[in-house]
Amino acid sequence: MAGRPFEDWPVAMTYVPMQPWEETYEPAKALQVGTIFPSLNLQFLGGKRP
């Protein structure tokens, strides 16, 4: 622990890569599927592996 109490540690650290810009869905389609980017429109498996 190198002399640092747990209370001083950060709660979390994240890494979020940049989303490259791409062609987007029309607004009505984006609301229907939950994203404006087609590449992020992925099937939800509820924790199951494909």
N, CA, C and O atoms as a Tinker XYZ file with bonds, in Angstrom:
   200  protein
     1  N      0.816000   -1.194000    0.000000    73     2
     2  CA     0.000000    0.000000    0.000000    64     1     3
     3  C      0.857000    1.254000    0.000000    63     2     4     5
     4  O      0.338000    2.352000   -0.200000    81     3
     5  N      2.099000    1.121000    0.210000    73     3     6
     6  CA     3.066000    2.216000    0.126000    64     5     7
     7  C      2.678000    3.431000    0.957000    63     6     8     9
     8  O      2.924000    4.563000    0.542000    81     7
     9  N      2.075000    3.217000    2.125000    73     7    10
    10  CA     1.769000    4.308000    3.030000    64     9    11
    11  C      0.550000    5.134000    2.665000    63    10    12    13
    12  O      0.270000    6.131000    3.331000    81    11
    13  N     -0.189000    4.748000    1.621000    73    11    14
    14  CA    -1.392000    5.494000    1.223000    64    13    15
    15  C     -2.635000    4.819000    1.764000    63    14    16    17
    16  O     -2.902000    3.670000    1.412000    81    15
    17  N     -3.402000    5.486000    2.604000    73    15    18
    18  CA    -4.638000    4.866000    3.089000    64    17    19
    19  C     -5.664000    4.747000    1.957000    63    18    20    21
    20  O     -5.660000    5.541000    1.015000    81    19
    21  N     -6.534000    3.754000    2.063000    73    19    22
    22  CA    -7.545000    3.515000    1.037000    64    21    23
    23  C     -8.433000    4.729000    0.777000    63    22    24    25
    24  O     -8.894000    4.915000   -0.349000    81    23
    25  N     -8.680000    5.545000    1.776000    73    23    26
    26  CA    -9.569000    6.695000    1.618000    64    25    27
    27  C     -9.058000    7.686000    0.577000    63    26    28    29
    28  O     -9.848000    8.431000   -0.002000    81    27
    29  N     -7.754000    7.705000    0.333000    73    27    30
    30  CA    -7.188000    8.651000   -0.626000    64    29    31
    31  C     -7.131000    8.102000   -2.047000    63    30    32    33
    32  O     -6.770000    8.832000   -2.970000    81    31
    33  N     -7.475000    6.851000   -2.239000    73    31    34
    34  CA    -7.416000    6.250000   -3.570000    64    33    35
    35  C     -8.599000    6.721000   -4.411000    63    34    36    37
    36  O     -9.679000    6.957000   -3.869000    81    35
    37  N     -8.417000    6.862000   -5.718000    73    35    38
    38  CA    -9.548000    7.237000   -6.566000    64    37    39
    39  C    -10.574000    6.108000   -6.613000    63    38    40    41
    40  O    -10.215000    4.936000   -6.499000    81    39
    41  N    -11.838000    6.455000   -6.780000    73    39    42
    42  CA   -12.901000    5.457000   -6.855000    64    41    43
    43  C    -12.726000    4.604000   -8.103000    63    42    44    45
    44  O    -12.871000    3.383000   -8.047000    81    43
    45  N    -12.415000    5.240000   -9.229000    73    43    46
    46  CA   -12.253000    4.506000  -10.484000    64    45    47
    47  C    -11.455000    5.346000  -11.468000    63    46    48    49
    48  O    -11.348000    6.564000  -11.323000    81    47
    49  N    -10.903000    4.687000  -12.457000    73    47    50
    50  CA   -10.240000    5.366000  -13.560000    64    49    51
    51  C    -10.778000    4.737000  -14.845000    63    50    52    53
    52  O    -10.985000    3.525000  -14.912000    81    51
    53  N    -11.001000    5.561000  -15.853000    73    51    54
    54  CA   -11.559000    5.046000  -17.093000    64    53    55
    55  C    -10.662000    5.363000  -18.276000    63    54    56    57
    56  O     -9.832000    6.272000  -18.233000    81    55
    57  N    -10.852000    4.600000  -19.313000    73    55    58
    58  CA   -10.224000    4.880000  -20.595000    64    57    59
    59  C    -11.331000    4.786000  -21.640000    63    58    60    61
    60  O    -11.959000    3.738000  -21.796000    81    59
    61  N    -11.564000    5.870000  -22.345000    73    59    62
    62  CA   -12.611000    5.890000  -23.362000    64    61    63
    63  C    -11.975000    6.326000  -24.677000    63    62    64    65
    64  O    -11.605000    7.490000  -24.830000    81    63
    65  N    -11.845000    5.400000  -25.628000    73    63    66
    66  CA   -11.242000    5.784000  -26.906000    64    65    67
    67  C    -12.155000    6.736000  -27.679000    63    66    68    69
    68  O    -13.372000    6.726000  -27.489000    81    67
    69  N    -11.582000    7.535000  -28.527000    73    67    70
    70  CA   -12.357000    8.466000  -29.340000    64    69    71
    71  C    -13.254000    7.694000  -30.302000    63    70    72    73
    72  O    -12.819000    6.717000  -30.911000    81    71
    73  N    -14.490000    8.124000  -30.439000    73    71    74
    74  CA   -15.425000    7.542000  -31.396000    64    73    75
    75  C    -15.202000    8.221000  -32.738000    63    74    76    77
    76  O    -15.443000    9.421000  -32.870000    81    75
    77  N    -14.742000    7.465000  -33.742000    73    75    78
    78  CA   -14.566000    8.107000  -35.050000    64    77    79
    79  C    -15.926000    8.511000  -35.632000    63    78    80    81
    80  O    -16.909000    7.783000  -35.496000    81    79
    81  N    -15.967000    9.680000  -36.281000    73    79    82
    82  CA   -17.218000   10.134000  -36.860000    64    81    83
    83  C    -17.543000    9.276000  -38.073000    63    82    84    85
    84  O    -16.655000    8.901000  -38.838000    81    83
    85  N    -18.807000    8.973000  -38.237000    73    83    86
    86  CA   -19.265000    8.173000  -39.365000    64    85    87
    87  C    -20.651000    8.644000  -39.762000    63    86    88    89
    88  O    -21.226000    9.515000  -39.110000    81    87
    89  N    -21.180000    8.079000  -40.814000    73    87    90
    90  CA   -22.549000    8.382000  -41.230000    64    89    91
    91  C    -23.497000    8.025000  -40.089000    63    90    92    93
    92  O    -23.305000    7.013000  -39.415000    81    91
    93  N    -24.506000    8.842000  -39.872000    73    91    94
    94  CA   -25.420000    8.617000  -38.747000    64    93    95
    95  C    -26.810000    8.204000  -39.238000    63    94    96    97
    96  O    -27.171000    8.398000  -40.399000    81    95
    97  N    -27.572000    7.626000  -38.307000    73    95    98
    98  CA   -28.968000    7.308000  -38.581000    64    97    99
    99  C    -29.786000    8.593000  -38.644000    63    98   100   101
   100  O    -29.382000    9.627000  -38.113000    81    99
   101  N    -30.922000    8.514000  -39.290000    73    99   102
   102  CA   -31.908000    9.591000  -39.225000    64   101   103
   103  C    -32.430000    9.652000  -37.783000    63   102   104   105
   104  O    -32.414000    8.637000  -37.087000    81   103
   105  N    -32.893000   10.828000  -37.320000    73   103   106
   106  CA   -33.333000   10.958000  -35.923000    64   105   107
   107  C    -34.367000    9.926000  -35.474000    63   106   108   109
   108  O    -34.257000    9.403000  -34.365000    81   107
   109  N    -35.353000    9.624000  -36.287000    73   107   110
   110  CA   -36.385000    8.655000  -35.885000    64   109   111
   111  C    -35.782000    7.261000  -35.693000    63   110   112   113
   112  O    -36.125000    6.564000  -34.738000    81   111
   113  N    -34.894000    6.856000  -36.589000    73   111   114
   114  CA   -34.229000    5.548000  -36.478000    64   113   115
   115  C    -33.315000    5.534000  -35.249000    63   114   116   117
   116  O    -33.262000    4.536000  -34.531000    81   115
   117  N    -32.593000    6.637000  -35.003000    73   115   118
   118  CA   -31.690000    6.726000  -33.854000    64   117   119
   119  C    -32.463000    6.561000  -32.543000    63   118   120   121
   120  O    -31.994000    5.876000  -31.634000    81   119
   121  N    -33.635000    7.178000  -32.438000    73   119   122
   122  CA   -34.457000    7.020000  -31.231000    64   121   123
   123  C    -34.943000    5.585000  -31.088000    63   122   124   125
   124  O    -35.032000    5.066000  -29.975000    81   123
   125  N    -35.252000    4.953000  -32.190000    73   123   126
   126  CA   -35.754000    3.576000  -32.162000    64   125   127
   127  C    -34.686000    2.599000  -31.671000    63   126   128   129
   128  O    -34.983000    1.704000  -30.880000    81   127
   129  N    -33.438000    2.768000  -32.140000    73   127   130
   130  CA   -32.381000    1.808000  -31.806000    64   129   131
   131  C    -31.491000    2.253000  -30.648000    63   130   132   133
   132  O    -30.735000    1.443000  -30.111000    81   131
   133  N    -31.566000    3.537000  -30.250000    73   131   134
   134  CA   -30.825000    4.006000  -29.079000    64   133   135
   135  C    -29.430000    4.533000  -29.342000    63   134   136   137
   136  O    -28.665000    4.741000  -28.400000    81   135
   137  N    -29.083000    4.755000  -30.602000    73   135   138
   138  CA   -27.786000    5.343000  -30.943000    64   137   139
   139  C    -27.883000    5.989000  -32.311000    63   138   140   141
   140  O    -28.683000    5.570000  -33.148000    81   139
   141  N    -27.058000    7.023000  -32.540000    73   139   142
   142  CA   -27.042000    7.628000  -33.871000    64   141   143
   143  C    -26.026000    6.943000  -34.784000    63   142   144   145
   144  O    -26.051000    7.137000  -35.999000    81   143
   145  N    -25.128000    6.137000  -34.198000    73   143   146
   146  CA   -24.065000    5.511000  -34.977000    64   145   147
   147  C    -24.381000    4.053000  -35.298000    63   146   148   149
   148  O    -24.540000    3.252000  -34.378000    81   147
   149  N    -24.475000    3.691000  -36.560000    73   147   150
   150  CA   -24.749000    2.305000  -36.927000    64   149   151
   151  C    -23.743000    1.303000  -36.353000    63   150   152   153
   152  O    -24.129000    0.183000  -36.018000    81   151
   153  N    -22.483000    1.669000  -36.233000    73   151   154
   154  CA   -21.485000    0.725000  -35.710000    64   153   155
   155  C    -21.690000    0.425000  -34.222000    63   154   156   157
   156  O    -21.155000   -0.563000  -33.719000    81   155
   157  N    -22.451000    1.255000  -33.513000    73   155   158
   158  CA   -22.729000    1.010000  -32.099000    64   157   159
   159  C    -24.071000    0.320000  -31.884000    63   158   160   161
   160  O    -24.447000    0.040000  -30.746000    81   159
   161  N    -24.789000    0.046000  -32.955000    73   159   162
   162  CA   -26.077000   -0.633000  -32.875000    64   161   163
   163  C    -25.808000   -2.136000  -32.807000    63   162   164   165
   164  O    -25.842000   -2.829000  -33.824000    81   163
   165  N    -25.544000   -2.624000  -31.603000    73   163   166
   166  CA   -25.164000   -4.013000  -31.392000    64   165   167
   167  C    -26.287000   -4.783000  -30.712000    63   166   168   169
   168  O    -27.084000   -4.213000  -29.967000    81   167
   169  N    -26.339000   -6.061000  -30.972000    73   167   170
   170  CA   -27.344000   -6.921000  -30.364000    64   169   171
   171  C    -27.077000   -7.044000  -28.864000    63   170   172   173
   172  O    -25.947000   -7.312000  -28.456000    81   171
   173  N    -28.118000   -6.847000  -28.040000    73   171   174
   174  CA   -27.987000   -7.004000  -26.596000    64   173   175
   175  C    -28.225000   -8.464000  -26.236000    63   174   176   177
   176  O    -29.281000   -9.019000  -26.539000    81   175
   177  N    -27.252000   -9.078000  -25.598000    73   175   178
   178  CA   -27.340000  -10.499000  -25.257000    64   177   179
   179  C    -27.598000  -10.736000  -23.783000    63   178   180   181
   180  O    -27.681000  -11.889000  -23.360000    81   179
   181  N    -27.729000   -9.686000  -22.985000    73   179   182
   182  CA   -28.026000   -9.824000  -21.571000    64   181   183
   183  C    -26.974000  -10.603000  -20.795000    63   182   184   185
   184  O    -27.316000  -11.393000  -19.915000    81   183
   185  N    -25.703000  -10.391000  -21.107000    73   183   186
   186  CA   -24.622000  -11.066000  -20.400000    64   185   187
   187  C    -24.231000  -12.408000  -20.976000    63   186   188   189
   188  O    -23.257000  -13.015000  -20.529000    81   187
   189  N    -24.976000  -12.880000  -21.962000    73   187   190
   190  CA   -24.640000  -14.157000  -22.612000    64   189   191
   191  C    -23.597000  -13.923000  -23.687000    63   190   192   193
   192  O    -23.538000  -12.849000  -24.284000    81   191
   193  N    -22.792000  -14.914000  -23.925000    73   191   194
   194  CA   -21.793000  -14.810000  -24.991000    64   193   195
   195  C    -22.418000  -15.180000  -26.319000    63   194   196   197
   196  O    -23.287000  -16.050000  -26.386000    81   195
   197  N    -21.967000  -14.508000  -27.394000    73   195   198
   198  CA   -22.527000  -14.806000  -28.729000    64   197   199
   199  C    -22.200000  -16.207000  -29.199000    63   198   200
   200  O    -22.600000  -16.600000  -30.294000    81   199
